[in-house]
């Protein structure tokens, strides 16, 4: 029955494609207006014209035309960002590589609050826990941003902003999709404003029969399919007590369940996991001193449980608890200078046990930061900031930001950014028996950027180019120190550099396109001056193009192309692991959306329509041609 449903709805999607080709919204990114307001770049609302950093925004309109996709699939279309393992099985680990940096060097925020996993080896957050249905907007700020956001903001910051539905009538939406690999999704959302109370809620249920995560060396098709299930609920509430004071709260719950294989090329029956995330917070916003005082308290808990039938026939349990308190003030000092300052306290703890070891540990970090922003009438802007951090394990460290920019004729922006950043060692790296090292220092980095953003033709043509050079010192490495003994130490330097070019066009009111190219190179410099290419799964060259066309008044067709250049990866199917080359590949997708009514949308998403065979992670399979079709309905209060 499920197979018949899949074939039927796939036919519906193909019918939509034919109808579209025979017959005022566009998915491809339009030329970005410099008067668009972003929050993440300076921790306060600023127009893009005033921001001297590289900013990418995934808008609500783009997300609305990504129904049936995952958040990672949408992020993978951003210039300079590669999602490692994006097309592997849904239950397999994914990593975000921003400008060639490791996943642990990109900070994930949810509504401005840092999200981490204290039980992980590196502490990075698993973004697959966030269903796209709860996301209203994404802001990506590239470059070192530790002055404003603390640890992990080395390559950049990704702020995932959820729905809040302020000043909207009460509404409810429902969505249903079906797709390849026996994948089915049901979701609902709603919200609105009742007097002074705003609210937004989301829920989703996703199941997929999947395919074998492990690749067969001899092409055998007998490997077990690895299924995946995800359930999520979220709620966000705001109460405007008076014209100056607002209270807000949020809660997010997610659980991912999947079966997984024993490793590269290794199929196994019975390996399963359950990963559960809880995120809650309370906040106060008070208008004061012609600015805003914000106090936020959040709690982020993660519980991951693994059942292994092979190779160890055992269980493993990992718990993470992170508490955050942040106090921030954004206020103008005079007509030219504004101040953003604040204080943060973060407590991290983990309890974990597996067949080989157990760990219970905690630490805390206290930070204070301040940033001055200068804006003159002549077009000159500049940010100057610093941050002091005290960590209960390694002591103190400092970061800084120097970021001048100039806006010519309100259309042409040039900028320079010199910043430092840091990443603290994880609890695992500090305290894990036999492997940990309590003497570890944080990795600290400096990044130099220069670039421009030119609105050549207003709302018609935009060109942006940026160059970066990033140096990371005291890189934490896992090295042998004795026979059958290895541990984490600070010893190496990482040097990366590259550039990104993006062209956005809107030659006609029904046509919109963007083209981008990114280049990155780098390596690990060991004490003996040995240089090692360690940009695993990260291409030196990547290229993409997106074209959106309104083929009839109520229908959009979007073509999305991406080329991923040669990479290297470690082959863990061999012992000891060897380094192998991965060939380049290209993907072409087609997305169609038809809205016969303003509150009804039908969509079909065809991915890898050329059915290209490629490898993202050695020993693991990737998706061939696959599709998702669905329907979304919205109901508004009259």
CORJOWO-V706507 format. One record per backbone hydrogen bond with DSSP energy under -0.5 kcal/mol. CO is the residue of the C=O (numbers start at 1). NH is the residue of the N-H. Records with the same first field share a line. If there is no record, write none. Layout:
# CORJOWO-V706507
CO: NH ; NH
This chain:
# CORJOWO-V706507
1: 5
2: 6
3: 7
4: 8
5: 9
6: 10
7: 11
8: 12
9: 13
10: 14
11: 15
12: 16
13: 17
14: 18
15: 19
16: 20
17: 21
18: 22
19: 23
33: 36
34: 49
36: 48
38: 46
39: 42 ; 43 ; 44
46: 38
47: 50
48: 51
50: 52
53: 55
54: 142
56: 140
57: 59
58: 138
59: 63
60: 64
61: 65
62: 65
63: 66
66: 69
70: 74
71: 75
72: 76
74: 77
75: 78
78: 81
80: 99
82: 84 ; 97
83: 86
84: 95
85: 88
87: 623
89: 92
95: 84 ; 97
96: 98
97: 82 ; 99
98: 101
102: 105
103: 106
105: 154 ; 155 ; 156
107: 109 ; 158
108: 115
109: 111 ; 160
110: 113
113: 110
115: 108
117: 120
120: 428
123: 117
125: 127
126: 129
127: 130
129: 131
131: 134
132: 135
134: 163
137: 161
138: 58
139: 141 ; 159
140: 56 ; 142
141: 157
145: 148 ; 149
146: 150
150: 153
152: 154 ; 155
153: 145
155: 143
156: 107
157: 141 ; 159
158: 109 ; 160
159: 139 ; 161
160: 111 ; 162
161: 136 ; 137
165: 168
168: 193
170: 637
171: 191
172: 635
173: 189
174: 633
175: 187
176: 631
177: 185
178: 629
179: 183
181: 209 ; 210
182: 209
183: 179
184: 207
185: 177
186: 205
187: 175
188: 203
189: 173
190: 201
191: 171
192: 199
193: 195
194: 197
196: 198 ; 240
197: 194
198: 238
199: 192
200: 236
201: 190
202: 234
203: 188
204: 232
205: 186
206: 230
207: 184
208: 228
211: 226
213: 621
216: 219
225: 227
226: 211
227: 259
228: 208
229: 257
230: 206
231: 255
232: 204
233: 253
234: 202
235: 251
236: 200
237: 249
238: 198
239: 241 ; 247
244: 287
245: 241 ; 242
246: 285
247: 239
248: 283
249: 237
250: 281
251: 235
252: 279
253: 233
254: 277
255: 231
256: 275
257: 229
258: 273
263: 266
265: 267
266: 262 ; 263
271: 260
272: 307
273: 258
274: 305
275: 256
276: 303
277: 254
278: 301
279: 252
280: 299
281: 250
282: 297
283: 248
284: 295
285: 246
286: 288 ; 293
288: 291
291: 288
292: 330
293: 286
294: 328
295: 284
296: 326
297: 282
298: 324
299: 280
300: 322
301: 278
302: 320
303: 276
304: 318
305: 274
306: 308 ; 316
307: 272 ; 309
308: 314
314: 308
316: 306
317: 353
318: 304
319: 351
320: 302
321: 349
322: 300
323: 347
324: 298
325: 345
326: 296
327: 343
328: 294
329: 341
330: 292
331: 339
336: 375
337: 333 ; 334
338: 373
339: 331
340: 371
341: 329
342: 369
343: 327
344: 367
345: 325
346: 365
347: 323
348: 363
349: 321
350: 361
351: 319
352: 359
353: 317
357: 354
359: 352
361: 350
363: 348
364: 392
365: 346
366: 390
367: 344
368: 388
369: 342
370: 386
371: 340
372: 384
373: 338
374: 382
376: 379
379: 407
380: 376
381: 405
382: 374
383: 403
384: 372
385: 401
386: 370
387: 399
388: 368
389: 397
390: 366
391: 395
395: 391
397: 389
399: 387
400: 420
401: 385
402: 418
403: 383
404: 416
405: 381
406: 408 ; 414
408: 411 ; 412
411: 413 ; 455
412: 408
413: 453
414: 406
415: 451
417: 449
418: 402
419: 447
421: 445
422: 152
423: 443
426: 430
427: 431
428: 432
429: 437
432: 435 ; 436
433: 435
435: 488
437: 440
443: 423
444: 473
445: 421
446: 471
447: 419
448: 469
449: 417
450: 467
451: 415
452: 465
453: 413 ; 455
454: 456 ; 463
457: 460 ; 461
460: 506
461: 456 ; 457
462: 504
463: 454
464: 502
465: 452
466: 500
467: 450
468: 498
469: 448
470: 496
471: 446 ; 473
472: 494
473: 444
475: 491 ; 492
477: 479 ; 489
479: 487
482: 485
485: 481 ; 482
487: 479
489: 477 ; 491
492: 475
493: 525
494: 472
495: 523
496: 470
497: 521
498: 468
499: 519
500: 466
501: 517
502: 464
503: 515
504: 462
505: 513
508: 511
510: 550
511: 508
512: 548
513: 505
514: 546
515: 503
516: 544
517: 501
518: 542
519: 499
521: 497
523: 495 ; 525
524: 526 ; 532
525: 493
526: 529
530: 526 ; 532
532: 524 ; 534
534: 536
535: 538 ; 568
537: 539
540: 520
541: 565
542: 518
543: 563
544: 516
545: 561
546: 514
547: 559
548: 512
549: 551 ; 557
552: 555
554: 595
555: 551 ; 552
556: 593
557: 549
558: 591
559: 547
560: 589
561: 545
562: 587
563: 543 ; 565
564: 585
566: 540
567: 582
568: 537
569: 580
570: 572
571: 574 ; 578
578: 571 ; 580
580: 569
582: 567
585: 564
587: 562
588: 609
589: 560
590: 606
591: 558
592: 604
593: 556
594: 596 ; 602
597: 600
599: 634
600: 597
601: 632
602: 594
603: 630
604: 592 ; 606
605: 607 ; 628
606: 590
607: 626
608: 611
612: 614
617: 620
619: 215 ; 265
626: 607
627: 180
628: 605
629: 178
630: 603
631: 176
632: 601
633: 174
635: 172
